Amino acid sequence: MNLRAPVVAAVMAIALLVPAGAHAHFSINHLIYVQISKDGIALRYILDQAEIPTFQERGEPRATVLAHKRDEVLRNLAVTVDGRRAPVGALPGASISFPPGQGGLRLTRVELPLAASAHDPRTVQVHDGTFEGRIGWKAVVPRPGARTAVKTGTERGDPTNGLRTYPRAALSSPKDERVASFSVRPGAGTLTAPHGLGAGAADTTTNRSGDGFASVFQDAVSGKTVLVFLLLAAFGWGALHALSPGHGKAMVAAYLVGTRGTARHAAALGAIVTVTHTAGVFALGLVTLLLSQFLVPDQLYPWLTLVSGLMVVVVGGGVVRSRIRARRHEHHHQHHDEVTTRGLLAMGASAGLIPCPSALVVLLGAISQHQVALGMVLILAFSLGLATAMTAIGVAVVYAGRLTARIDFRGRTATALPVLSGLVIVGAGLLVSAKAVPQLL
């Protein structure tokens, strides 16, 4: 019996415990500057909406979009003064703009000056309930006010400079602060609060996703680089995407171990991942184009993750069952498990089922700029890069297994390890499914 199963089990455990990056192209980021004075509370609400939700609002007049955002904020932003809800009203000076984003798409930026009535307040609480359930950076930032001494545990620093740039270290786990409480006394405009990171204090970027695949498409549209180099760049970004946490490579490797797969099986898995991922991008693009009034695309990702995890559980259960049957019929010969077509399809589909948001941005950008053929070619190259990286991992596992196969085990360890490899696959699927459940509740 060789050591492949326990080695890959350890690799998988590490890979699955590292969270995958957030889907920044779906994000709706918002922060509130709060300034508490003796005679009132001034708030400035800033919204930075990513490419895909902005694309879904295409065709709506600028004034209509601004009115919808303002209504959402006034309904769901709550200010409590001395235990009582204070009405929040809009002030003149609201603005909306559509700065350029990735893939030739636009972002939405809204700034709303607001006010809540208060006279000589003692305690203030701000609760941001806007855009509930949407991913993105969320923060409440205190500012000194006239004739008050304000104390709070909320950080006064804003590393995003008003949601213009984002700390690179927080791209995969953006700040999620929706509630802030303040203790207020008469004073000289002082603020006692943790400093935190201010603008310019952290390594920041305007690229919310942290990858450059969408930029490859924009370079192709503008003709900056020869197409063959852009295809290679798209291929490379796909490979890097596969190597980032949370993309099924550990489960694919464990499946090849658990079923004693070959390099040919690893290549077949790569082909299935390519087809599944490319089809998934196009399908989600159609949903975004045709069903955006009924479905929010980023809310489909937890469901896709759940389905992917359950598929892995089923495949792992099949491996466990076949191993148990093999033990019952084993006498004096070694049994070799066979990789089934159904198992290959299920495992490859589970690894490629969740489309990369950057690929979706490229597709939508291609549609909006009438460059559909170019976008499709780049997405295919990206998917090939993703699948090639996963195939390479699978082949490496297969050949590493041949090197460790010389190590022999006897007794209970020899009989337990084959079943353990299947149980590891089941456990991986359960962990993936468990990650999706909180987002569905």
C-alpha positions as CSV (number, residue, x, y, z in Angstrom):
1,M,0.0,0.0,0.0
2,N,1.4,3.4,-0.9
3,L,1.4,6.8,0.9
4,R,-0.5,8.8,-1.7
5,A,-3.9,8.9,0.1
6,P,-2.7,10.3,3.4
7,V,-0.3,12.8,1.7
8,V,-3.1,14.2,-0.5
9,A,-5.5,14.2,2.4
10,A,-3.2,16.6,4.2
11,V,-2.8,18.8,1.1
12,M,-6.6,18.9,0.7
13,A,-7.2,19.8,4.3
14,I,-4.8,22.8,4.0
15,A,-6.3,23.9,0.6
16,L,-9.9,23.8,1.8
17,L,-9.2,25.7,4.9
18,V,-7.8,28.7,2.9
19,P,-10.8,30.9,1.8
20,A,-11.2,31.7,-1.9
21,G,-11.2,35.3,-3.0
22,A,-14.3,37.4,-2.8
23,H,-16.3,38.0,-6.0
24,A,-15.2,41.7,-6.3
25,H,-16.8,42.3,-9.7
26,F,-20.2,41.7,-8.1
27,S,-19.5,44.0,-5.1
28,I,-21.6,46.9,-3.8
29,N,-19.2,48.8,-1.5
30,H,-20.4,51.5,0.9
31,L,-19.2,53.6,3.8
32,I,-20.7,56.3,5.9
33,Y,-18.8,59.3,7.3
34,V,-20.5,60.3,10.6
35,Q,-20.0,63.8,12.2
36,I,-21.9,64.3,15.4
37,S,-22.4,68.0,16.5
38,K,-24.3,69.5,19.4
39,D,-27.2,70.4,17.1
40,G,-27.4,67.6,14.6
41,I,-25.7,64.6,12.9
42,A,-24.2,65.0,9.4
43,L,-23.7,61.8,7.4
44,R,-22.1,61.3,4.0
45,Y,-23.0,58.0,2.4
46,I,-20.6,56.8,-0.4
47,L,-21.4,53.9,-2.7
48,D,-19.0,52.2,-5.1
49,Q,-20.7,49.6,-7.2
50,A,-18.7,47.1,-9.3
51,E,-19.0,46.3,-13.0
52,I,-21.6,43.5,-13.0
53,P,-24.4,45.2,-11.0
54,T,-23.7,48.4,-12.9
55,F,-24.1,46.5,-16.2
56,Q,-27.4,45.2,-15.0
57,E,-28.7,48.8,-14.6
58,R,-27.6,49.7,-18.2
59,G,-30.2,51.7,-20.1
60,E,-31.7,53.4,-17.0
61,P,-31.4,57.2,-16.9
62,R,-28.8,58.6,-14.6
63,A,-31.4,60.4,-12.5
64,T,-33.4,57.2,-12.1
65,V,-30.4,55.2,-10.8
66,L,-29.6,58.0,-8.4
67,A,-33.2,58.1,-7.1
68,H,-33.2,54.3,-6.6
69,K,-29.9,54.4,-4.6
70,R,-31.1,57.3,-2.5
71,D,-34.4,55.5,-1.7
72,E,-32.5,52.4,-0.7
73,V,-30.3,54.3,1.7
74,L,-33.2,56.3,3.3
75,R,-35.2,53.2,3.9
76,N,-32.4,51.1,5.4
77,L,-30.0,53.5,7.1
78,A,-31.0,53.8,10.8
79,V,-29.7,56.4,13.3
80,T,-30.7,56.1,16.9
81,V,-30.2,59.1,19.3
82,D,-30.5,58.5,23.0
83,G,-32.5,55.3,22.4
84,R,-34.9,56.7,19.9
85,R,-34.9,56.4,16.1
86,A,-34.0,59.7,14.5
87,P,-35.3,60.5,11.0
88,V,-32.7,60.7,8.3
89,G,-33.2,63.1,5.4
90,A,-31.4,63.8,2.2
91,L,-29.6,67.1,1.6
92,P,-28.8,68.9,-1.6
93,G,-25.6,68.0,-3.4
94,A,-26.2,64.3,-4.2
95,S,-24.0,63.1,-7.1
96,I,-23.6,60.1,-9.4
97,S,-20.9,59.2,-11.8
98,F,-19.8,56.2,-13.8
99,P,-16.0,55.8,-13.8
100,P,-14.4,53.2,-16.0
101,G,-14.0,49.7,-14.6
102,Q,-12.4,46.5,-16.0
103,G,-13.2,44.9,-19.3
104,G,-14.5,48.1,-20.8
105,L,-17.4,48.2,-18.3
106,R,-18.4,51.0,-16.0
107,L,-18.6,51.4,-12.2
108,T,-21.3,53.4,-10.3
109,R,-20.2,55.9,-7.7
110,V,-22.8,57.7,-5.6
111,E,-22.3,60.3,-2.9
112,L,-25.3,61.3,-0.7
113,P,-25.1,64.1,1.9
114,L,-27.6,63.2,4.7
115,A,-28.7,64.6,8.1
116,A,-30.3,63.2,11.2
117,S,-32.0,65.5,13.7
118,A,-30.5,65.7,17.2
119,H,-30.1,68.2,20.0
120,D,-27.4,67.8,22.6
121,P,-27.2,64.0,22.1
122,R,-25.5,61.6,24.6
123,T,-25.5,58.3,22.8
124,V,-25.7,57.7,19.0
125,Q,-25.8,54.5,17.0
126,V,-25.6,54.2,13.3
127,H,-26.8,51.0,11.6
128,D,-26.2,50.5,7.9
129,G,-28.7,48.1,6.6
130,T,-28.4,49.1,3.0
131,F,-27.9,46.6,0.2
132,E,-28.4,43.6,2.5
133,G,-26.8,40.4,1.4
134,R,-24.5,42.0,-1.2
135,I,-20.8,41.5,-0.9
136,G,-18.4,44.4,-0.6
137,W,-16.5,46.7,1.7
138,K,-18.7,48.2,4.4
139,A,-17.5,50.7,6.9
140,V,-18.7,53.5,9.3
141,V,-16.0,56.2,9.7
142,P,-16.3,58.8,12.5
143,R,-15.3,62.5,12.1
144,P,-15.0,65.2,14.7
145,G,-18.1,67.4,15.1
146,A,-18.7,71.0,16.4
147,R,-19.0,71.5,20.2
148,T,-18.9,67.8,21.1
149,A,-16.5,65.3,22.6
150,V,-17.2,62.0,20.9
151,K,-15.8,58.6,22.0
152,T,-16.2,55.4,20.0
153,G,-14.6,52.1,19.4
154,T,-15.0,52.5,15.6
155,E,-11.8,53.2,13.8
156,R,-11.4,56.8,12.4
157,G,-9.1,55.8,9.6
158,D,-10.3,55.2,6.0
159,P,-7.7,53.3,4.0
160,T,-10.0,53.4,0.9
161,N,-9.9,57.2,0.5
162,G,-13.7,57.3,0.1
163,L,-13.9,53.9,-1.7
164,R,-11.5,55.0,-4.4
165,T,-8.8,52.4,-3.6
166,Y,-8.7,49.2,-1.6
167,P,-6.1,47.5,0.6
168,R,-4.5,44.6,-1.3
169,A,-4.4,42.6,1.9
170,A,-8.2,42.8,2.3
171,L,-9.3,41.9,-1.3
172,S,-10.2,38.4,-0.3
173,S,-11.9,39.4,3.0
174,P,-13.2,43.0,2.8
175,K,-14.1,45.0,5.9
176,D,-17.7,44.3,7.0
177,E,-18.7,47.0,9.6
178,R,-22.3,48.0,9.6
179,V,-22.9,49.2,13.2
180,A,-21.1,52.0,15.1
181,S,-21.9,53.4,18.6
182,F,-20.9,56.7,19.9
183,S,-20.8,58.3,23.4
184,V,-21.2,62.1,23.2
185,R,-20.5,64.9,25.6
186,P,-20.3,68.7,25.2
187,G,-16.8,69.6,24.1
188,A,-14.5,71.3,21.7
189,G,-14.9,69.2,18.6
190,T,-12.7,66.2,19.8
191,L,-12.9,62.6,18.7
192,T,-11.5,59.7,20.7
193,A,-11.3,56.6,18.5
194,P,-8.8,54.0,17.4
195,H,-6.7,55.4,14.5
196,G,-6.7,52.4,12.2
197,L,-5.2,52.8,8.7
198,G,-5.8,56.1,6.9
199,A,-5.6,56.9,3.2
200,G,-2.1,56.1,1.9
201,A,-1.2,54.0,5.0
202,A,-1.7,50.7,3.3
203,D,-0.7,49.1,0.0
204,T,-3.9,49.8,-2.1
205,T,-5.2,49.2,-5.6
206,T,-8.1,50.2,-7.7
207,N,-8.3,46.6,-9.1
208,R,-10.9,45.1,-6.7
209,S,-10.5,41.5,-8.1
210,G,-6.7,41.3,-7.8
211,D,-6.3,39.7,-11.2
212,G,-5.6,41.1,-14.7
213,F,-7.7,38.9,-17.0
214,A,-10.2,41.6,-17.7
215,S,-7.3,44.0,-18.6
216,V,-6.1,41.4,-21.2
217,F,-9.5,41.8,-23.0
218,Q,-9.3,45.6,-22.9
219,D,-5.7,45.5,-24.3
220,A,-7.0,43.2,-27.1
221,V,-9.9,45.6,-28.0
222,S,-7.5,48.6,-28.1
223,G,-5.0,46.7,-30.2
224,K,-2.1,47.4,-27.8
225,T,-0.6,43.9,-28.1
226,V,-0.4,41.1,-30.7
227,L,-3.3,38.7,-30.2
228,V,-1.2,35.6,-29.8
229,F,0.5,37.2,-26.7
230,L,-2.9,38.2,-25.3
231,L,-4.1,34.6,-25.7
232,L,-1.0,33.5,-23.8
233,A,-1.7,36.0,-21.1
234,A,-5.3,34.8,-20.8
235,F,-4.0,31.3,-20.6
236,G,-1.6,32.3,-17.9
237,W,-4.3,34.1,-15.9
238,G,-6.4,31.0,-16.1
239,A,-3.6,28.9,-14.7
240,L,-3.0,31.3,-11.9
241,H,-6.7,31.3,-11.1
242,A,-6.6,27.5,-10.8
243,L,-3.6,27.7,-8.4
244,S,-5.5,30.2,-6.1
245,P,-7.3,28.7,-3.1
246,G,-10.7,27.2,-3.4
247,H,-10.9,25.9,-7.0
248,G,-11.1,22.2,-6.6
249,K,-7.6,21.1,-7.4
250,A,-7.2,19.3,-4.1
251,M,-10.4,17.3,-4.7
252,V,-9.3,16.4,-8.2
253,A,-6.0,15.2,-6.9
254,A,-7.7,13.2,-4.2
255,Y,-10.0,11.6,-6.7
256,L,-7.1,10.4,-8.8
257,V,-5.5,9.0,-5.7
258,G,-8.6,7.4,-4.4
259,T,-9.3,5.6,-7.7
260,R,-5.7,5.0,-8.7
261,G,-6.2,7.2,-11.8
262,T,-3.6,7.6,-14.5
263,A,-2.2,10.6,-16.5
264,R,-4.8,9.9,-19.1
265,H,-7.5,10.3,-16.5
266,A,-5.9,13.6,-15.4
267,A,-6.0,14.9,-18.9
268,A,-9.7,13.9,-19.3
269,L,-10.5,15.7,-16.1
270,G,-8.8,18.8,-17.5
271,A,-10.9,18.7,-20.7
272,I,-14.1,18.3,-18.7
273,V,-13.1,21.3,-16.5
274,T,-12.5,23.4,-19.7
275,V,-15.9,22.6,-21.2
276,T,-17.7,23.1,-17.9
277,H,-16.1,26.4,-17.0
278,T,-16.6,27.9,-20.4
279,A,-20.2,26.8,-20.6
280,G,-20.8,28.1,-17.0
281,V,-19.4,31.6,-18.0
282,F,-21.7,31.8,-21.0
283,A,-24.7,30.5,-19.0
284,L,-24.2,33.0,-16.3
285,G,-23.8,35.7,-18.9
286,L,-27.2,34.9,-20.3
287,V,-28.7,35.0,-16.8
288,T,-27.1,38.5,-16.3
289,L,-28.4,39.7,-19.7
290,L,-31.9,38.2,-19.7
291,L,-32.9,37.6,-16.1
292,S,-31.3,40.4,-14.2
293,Q,-34.7,41.7,-13.0
294,F,-35.5,38.4,-11.3
295,L,-32.1,37.0,-10.3
296,V,-28.9,38.6,-8.9
297,P,-26.0,36.7,-10.5
298,D,-23.8,36.7,-7.4
299,Q,-26.5,35.1,-5.4
300,L,-26.3,32.0,-7.7
301,Y,-22.7,31.4,-6.6
302,P,-23.6,29.8,-3.2
303,W,-26.0,27.5,-4.9
304,L,-23.4,26.5,-7.5
305,T,-20.9,25.9,-4.6
306,L,-23.4,23.8,-2.8
307,V,-24.1,21.7,-5.9
308,S,-20.4,21.3,-6.6
309,G,-19.8,20.1,-3.0
310,L,-22.7,17.6,-3.1
311,M,-21.4,16.2,-6.4
312,V,-18.0,15.6,-4.7
313,V,-19.7,13.9,-1.8
314,V,-21.5,11.5,-4.2
315,V,-18.3,10.7,-6.0
316,G,-16.4,10.2,-2.7
317,G,-19.2,7.9,-1.5
318,G,-18.8,5.9,-4.7
319,V,-15.1,5.5,-4.0
320,V,-15.7,4.4,-0.4
321,R,-18.3,1.9,-1.6
322,S,-16.0,0.4,-4.2
323,R,-13.1,0.1,-1.8
324,I,-15.3,-1.7,0.8
325,R,-16.5,-4.1,-1.9
326,A,-12.9,-4.7,-3.0
327,R,-11.9,-5.6,0.5
328,R,-14.6,-8.1,0.8
329,H,-13.6,-9.8,-2.4
330,E,-9.8,-9.5,-1.9
331,H,-7.9,-12.7,-1.1
332,H,-4.4,-13.0,-2.3
333,H,-4.3,-10.6,-5.2
334,Q,-4.2,-6.8,-5.3
335,H,-7.4,-5.1,-6.5
336,H,-7.1,-2.1,-8.9
337,D,-10.0,0.3,-8.8
338,E,-11.2,1.6,-12.1
339,V,-12.0,5.2,-12.8
340,T,-15.6,5.4,-14.1
341,T,-16.8,7.8,-16.8
342,R,-19.6,9.0,-14.4
343,G,-17.0,9.7,-11.7
344,L,-14.8,11.6,-14.1
345,L,-17.7,13.7,-15.4
346,A,-18.9,14.5,-11.9
347,M,-15.5,15.5,-10.6
348,G,-14.5,17.5,-13.6
349,A,-17.9,19.3,-13.6
350,S,-17.7,20.1,-9.9
351,A,-14.2,21.6,-10.4
352,G,-15.3,23.8,-13.3
353,L,-18.9,24.5,-12.3
354,I,-18.3,27.9,-10.6
355,P,-17.5,30.5,-13.3
356,C,-14.7,33.0,-12.6
357,P,-16.2,36.5,-12.2
358,S,-13.4,38.0,-14.2
359,A,-14.3,35.8,-17.2
360,L,-17.9,37.0,-16.8
361,V,-16.8,40.6,-16.9
362,V,-14.9,39.9,-20.1
363,L,-18.0,38.3,-21.6
364,L,-20.2,41.2,-20.7
365,G,-17.6,43.7,-21.8
366,A,-17.3,41.9,-25.1
367,I,-21.1,42.1,-25.6
368,S,-21.3,45.8,-24.7
369,Q,-18.4,46.6,-27.1
370,H,-19.6,44.3,-29.9
371,Q,-16.5,42.1,-29.6
372,V,-18.2,38.8,-28.8
373,A,-15.9,36.6,-30.9
374,L,-12.8,38.1,-29.3
375,G,-14.2,37.7,-25.8
376,M,-15.2,34.1,-26.4
377,V,-11.7,33.2,-27.7
378,L,-10.0,34.8,-24.6
379,I,-12.4,33.1,-22.3
380,L,-11.6,29.7,-23.9
381,A,-7.9,30.4,-23.5
382,F,-8.5,31.3,-19.9
383,S,-10.4,28.1,-19.3
384,L,-7.7,26.1,-21.0
385,G,-5.1,27.6,-18.7
386,L,-7.3,26.8,-15.7
387,A,-7.7,23.2,-16.9
388,T,-4.0,22.7,-17.8
389,A,-2.9,23.8,-14.4
390,M,-5.3,21.3,-12.8
391,T,-4.3,18.6,-15.2
392,A,-0.6,19.2,-14.3
393,I,-1.4,18.9,-10.6
394,G,-3.2,15.6,-11.3
395,V,-0.4,14.2,-13.4
396,A,2.1,15.2,-10.7
397,V,0.0,13.4,-8.1
398,V,-0.1,10.3,-10.3
399,Y,3.6,10.1,-10.9
400,A,4.4,11.0,-7.3
401,G,2.3,8.0,-6.3
402,R,4.5,5.8,-8.5
403,L,7.5,7.0,-6.6
404,T,6.0,6.3,-3.2
405,A,4.4,3.0,-4.2
406,R,7.6,1.2,-3.2
407,I,6.7,1.9,0.4
408,D,4.7,-1.0,1.6
409,F,2.3,-1.3,4.6
410,R,0.9,-4.3,6.2
411,G,-2.0,-5.1,8.6
412,R,-4.7,-2.7,9.5
413,T,-3.0,0.3,8.0
414,A,-3.0,-1.4,4.6
415,T,-6.7,-2.1,4.8
416,A,-7.7,1.2,6.2
417,L,-5.9,3.6,3.8
418,P,-7.9,2.8,0.7
419,V,-11.2,3.5,2.5
420,L,-9.6,6.6,4.1
421,S,-8.9,8.2,0.7
422,G,-12.6,8.0,-0.3
423,L,-13.6,9.4,3.1
424,V,-11.3,12.3,2.5
425,I,-13.1,13.1,-0.8
426,V,-16.5,12.9,1.0
427,G,-15.1,15.2,3.8
428,A,-13.9,17.7,1.2
429,G,-17.3,17.8,-0.5
430,L,-19.0,18.3,2.9
431,L,-16.6,21.2,3.7
432,V,-17.3,22.9,0.3
433,S,-21.1,22.5,0.9
434,A,-20.8,23.8,4.4
435,K,-19.1,27.0,3.2
436,A,-22.1,27.7,0.9
437,V,-24.9,27.1,3.5
438,P,-24.4,30.3,5.6
439,Q,-24.7,32.4,2.4
440,L,-28.0,30.7,1.6
441,L,-29.6,31.3,5.0
